[in-house]
Each structure stands twice: as structure tokens, then as C-alpha cells.
Amino acid sequence: MKIYKAGVAAAILALGLTACSPGSGTSATGKTEAPSAVSTDVAKAGDVTLKLTDFWGGAEGEWIKQVVADFQKKYPNVKIQRTNEDWGQLNSTLNLQLQDDSGPDIATANNGWQSLGTLAKGGLVRNLDAYAKAYGWDKEVPTTIARQNQFSADFKTMGAGSWFSTPMARTSLIGLYYNADKLKSLGVEPPKSLADLESVAAKAKVAGEVPFEYGSLDGSTTILLGTQALLADKKKLNDYIYGDSSVKATDVGMTEAITLTKKWADAGYFPPKFEGIDYQTAVANYVGGKGVFRWEYTGSLGLDAAKQGKYGYLQLPQASGSGTVGVGAAPGAMVISSKSKNPDVAAAFLDFLMSAETGQLAADRGLVPALSPDVKVPATSLSLTDESKGAATLDENDGYVPYFDWSSPTMLDKISQNLQLVYAGKLTPEKFTEAVDQDRDAFLAGQS
Amino acid sequence: MTATATAPEGGKRGAHRRRNRWIGLAFAALPLAVYALVVLVPLAQSVQFSFYKWDGVSASTWAGLDNYRTFLTDPVLRSTFGHVLVLIGFFALLPIALGLLSAALLTRARQPGMAVYRWIFFLPQVMTTVVIALVFKRIYAPDGPLNTALRAVGLDSFAKTWLGDFTWALPALGMIGTWVTFGFCMVLFISGTSAIAPELYEAARIDGAGPVREFFAVTLPGLRGQMAVALTLTITAALRTFDLVWVTTHGGPGTSTLTPAVALYKAAFQNPQVGLAAAIGVVMALLCLVIAVVITRVAERD
């Protein structure tokens, strides 16, 4: 009996310590109003130290280091202390870091509801409208990119309203890579349209090549989202992802895209036993010379200087012929903490991240530049030349659509799992599309 | 546990005894406080969170039993229980059966190099699960060693994409668990049998018992305590399976290898559904507790 009594007493004591409801300590009101008076004069701000936490390693890490160094050179009164964390680690702890008084002033968040939406709603990141006006972001940033950083005043919709984060002079797109040597030996030019791509793929299959290097073990969805952007109406797809419940998944090419993907799978356009191949292995296989094409995020193949000359990149135009639409976003949403004591200087740094200068720094390091039309790319790098061309085309067409999984926090899981079911013949494309709607609509219902 | 240690034994109720008790409590106070801080408070918080709809940042709303209802009625989340049952078969029942068998065989006749065998079979137990998972991911790969071996002996039709197959992914993961826990069970049972009085075996033999009879009449009853330990540890390990699934399949293909622990992680750290994650955690903790209590009770009954 003693044990039970002690247990009950301990439980009551512990409950007493946590009496108020979770999250009541942080208030969603009060902090979301944009400050009216902001300054863009960094030199006048005096000695300022900013803390920056980001999830960039490798070439991206080198890039941000140089950006920080250049910013400090430009404004000797500013010091930026950079902390680097791995992507998953930062995403899962950013909400805690931003609640800490000694947390970062500036951080990279993940767009969408999983991270940025939650942070904005919780009042942890600053409303940037005043800076958008002061620096002219509203005019300079393509609308389809700007929307990715905006939330409504009641935080029920994404894609309109106030700025809570900013993009940068870099982008991460989904597009089609091709192995230039393989196309040459097949005797074909890089495809110019989806129809072209299908005929080249068929030709490659006949020649005994794997048309698309791919593996679905961990539910890779790039192929589906890449083809969807070619088939869907740009405005409707944007609206769908930003939570316009009058648009349904059938209106945004979802059924067509999954049907096409499944058709390719059934036609043997993927490697044999692709269900058992994981993402890393598929990438390694492709870079190692297997397969003709691969749908991939830009910058994810890790091509070295020599390989960059061997692989090209295509941002195919829409199947309907109405311009170019591609899945793309900045590789991180830059936020300013509500607790930051120097938001003006932090905002200046965010603005600097969108400058042509930082775009050039990106291109110099093999990263895809954006928002900087005049950037110079080394001619020896076929892939970077193509990728930059892709980004420039999308900038010009204002043709970005956000990653589909921003539509609800559970969407990525949902489409990954259901894609595997479709490949196995356990789910029809129509049911797949229905499940997509169900997931998003359930989320939207919970929002209101 | 500390409470039992400080409880007075019945009968002696002198002042001396009572003073000892307070001294005992005083000694235990600091550890108890630390325990309360790092275990009981988070535990209570989890229970509290599980009744709210909360994204981890903004104000929460009271949800009553909704999170529990979701966990128990959502077809995908509910299916994780079935997966865990399969895993218990592979993590607990199979290794214990194999462990008993090998312990019986190994202890009947002393073979040279016994220690080496034990060491080899115990090895998986000291390896990090992530390493094991990576190794097996390679073994199960379409062109991995397992399929190559099957093809080499002419069993081409048995070669599969083990981790990408809706039917075989879960058993394939289960076999990894068997491989990990088998050595532990075996070592536990071998040490257990060596503690059984040799006279019991002699008596059994004099009564004319064969090896099978001897096993069921002497070895098995003598290993009751070890069985309880093995069952408790392996079943709770099966219930908590996370890293193995996370590294190999992420719960796929489809949701065929999703476990409650993976669902919990996704809810807590990938999707802002802290309340649901807490509810899953509370249910799993209760299940572990109930299983442990039942096993201990059964094992201690004479």
C-alpha cells in the first residue's frame, strides 16, 4: 500500500507543478503587430551582435560564411555569430530556441505549417511587413515566391497577408536531370516537352537503359511533384496548397500526375526492384552512371566539378503549353525572433541575403542562384548553367509553386505512404487523389 | 522502489526503528527529488498534454479524450498495434524459444570453445541499433547478400525486395530483432541453468527421464525467473521499436511497418500534434507497465 500512496502523492505533486494549460506561457497576441517605425540605416545602429542559427552544411555552409563575412565588412559595427545545426535537429528544436531569451536573432525555418506557420501563429517570429515596405520586397520578389512567406492575420491561411519570413537569392527547385553522355549515345537531344520526354524514355527503354533512376523505399515523391507541376494549373495549384478549400486535388493535376507516374513504373521505366531502393542509393546510382533521367531537387545530387559537366537540368514547360511552372522555394525561410533586440539590423541582413551579390556568391559555390538575373555561372558546369536557366525562367514566368506538402503538416507522410500503395497496386490513382483531399480538408477543418 | 526499501518491517515498532526510517528517508530525499524532477514531472506533463490539442507553441485547446480516441480509432494508428504484436513474436517469443533450445543443447554437453559461441551470439546486444539497422538494410537490399545467396542456391523465386514488400517488410524487420535479442536470451538462460542444482538432473535421470522430459521437468521450471526478465525486456523493446524502423523503412511501404513509437515521433517532432504524441506515449507507457506487472506476478506465483 505504501508504494501506491507514495505514487499517488507524487503524481498529485507533479500535476500541481504543471497546473496551467500547455502553451499558455506564450501569447499569440501582441507580438504579431508590425512595428511602425523601422530603420534601414545599419551604420547608425551602433555596435550590434546578432546570433544566426542555420541548417546549412557543405557548399551552402561555405556560402553563408562568406555572406556573413561580406555583411560584416560592409557594416563593421555588426558582428554575426553563426551556429550550424543539422536540418532535422534545428526543425525540431527551433520553437524552443526562439522561446529562450538568449536564443538566435535570425534563424532558418522550414516553410509551411510544420514549422514556419506554427512559429508565426505562436508569435515567436516577427511580422516583417514594415521591412517589406521599407526595403521594397513587395515589388522585387516574384509574387509566387513572396506568398510562400506570408500568413493571414488570423493564421488560418498561408500565402497571403503579412510577411513572417524572407526568401534569399538562392532557390531549390524540383526538375529533371539528364545524363548528357547517355542522351548522346542514344542519339537524341534533351527533351523540350513532356511528350518529348516520354518518347526519349521509350527509346531509352528499348536500348536497354533505365529511363528514370529512382527508388521508393523511403517514399521519395519528387517524381510525382515534378510531373504534377507540368500538368497542373499554376494558380489553382498555388491556391490548393495555400488552403483554398474550393479547389480540389482533382483540379490540380494530382490524378493525372499519379497516373503518369504509375504508368512509368508499370512500363519498367524505373530500375528493377525500385521498391527496395532507398533515396541515397538511387542518388548514388544515378551519379555513378545508371539511368538516363532523374527527378530531383536542385543541389541534391552532390555533383563534383567534373560531373557538373556531364549532367544537365531541365525545367520543362507545361504540358498545356502555357509557360513554365516548377516546384520551387528558397532553401530555408529566414525569420527574425520576436525576442531579438536588434530587429532593424537583422532585417538588413535578410535584405542582404536577397541581393544579387549573394546570388553571385551562391553561383560561385555551385549553388542555384535566384532573384539575380545577371549572375555569372561558370560555363564548364552544364548542370549549374541549366539550373540557373531554370530558376531564371521561373523568376521571369513568376512560375513557382510551393512544395505540395505545405498544404498540411501530415501531407508529406500521406503522399509518401500512398505512393507506395499505388506502386503496389493496392490503391488506385483516383483513391490516391481522394486521400490527398481528405488529409488537407481535415487539417483545414481543424484550423477554423 | 525506494518506498519499499524504507518501509518498516512488520512487528518491530520501537523508537529506534522509527528513527532509522527517517534517516533512511533523509538519505533518499535527494535522489527522490531528482527522480521527481526528471521522471515524474515530465510524466505528469505528458499526461496533461495528452488531453489538449497543442502544436507545441501557441495556446492549446482542451481536447478531452480526443487524442486517445484518435489513437485507438484512426485506422493507420490502430494498425500499429497489430504491427507491434507481430514484432513481439519476433522480438520476444522466437528468441526465447531459440534461447531455451540452445541453452538446453549447450549445457547438456560441455563443448570446447563455449565462451566464444556465447560471445558471438551476445555481440548484437552490445551493438548500437542504428548500426545494426544499416547493416541489415544492406543485407536486405535488392542486390544485397541475402538475395544473392538465395539466387546462388537456386531459390530465385524467394529473392525479394524485402524492405519494400508489403508482406515481407515487417517480418524482415522482426528477424533483425530476433537476431539481436536471441543472444541475450541464450546467455541469460545458460547462466540460469548453471544455477539449477545438479541433484535435480541426477534425480530426473534416475527416474528415467530422457533429454526432452528433463528439459520440461527440471530446466524450464528452474528458469522461471530468467524467463520473466527476458520476456519483460524483450516485449517492452518490441513495444518501443523506433530506430530500427526509422533507419530502414520510415514505416513504409505504405504504413505496413509503422510502430507506435514512430507514429509518436512523427506527431511530436514532424507534425505539430504534441497532444496526440503524448496520448500515444501515455498509452504505450501504460501497456509496458501492465505487461511488466503481469509477467512479474505470474513468475512469482508458486
Interface residues (C-beta under 8 A of the other chain):
Chain A: K2 I3 A6 G7 A10 A11 L13 A14 L15 L17 T18 S21 P22 G23 S24 T26 S27 A28 N91 S92 N95 Q99 W113 Q114 T118 L119 K121 G122 G123 L124 S216 L217 D218 G219 P272 K273 F274 E275 G276 I277 D278 T281 P409 T410 D413 S416 Q417 N418 Q420 L421 Y423 A424 K426 G446
Chain B: A3 T4 A7 A36 L40 V41 L43 A44 Q45 V47 Q48 F49 Y52 K53 W54 D55 G56 V57 S58 A59 S60 W62 K137 Y140 A141 P142 D143 K160 T161 W162 L163 G164 D165 F166 T249 H250 G251 G252 P253 G254 T255 K266 F269 Q270 N271 P272 Q273 V274
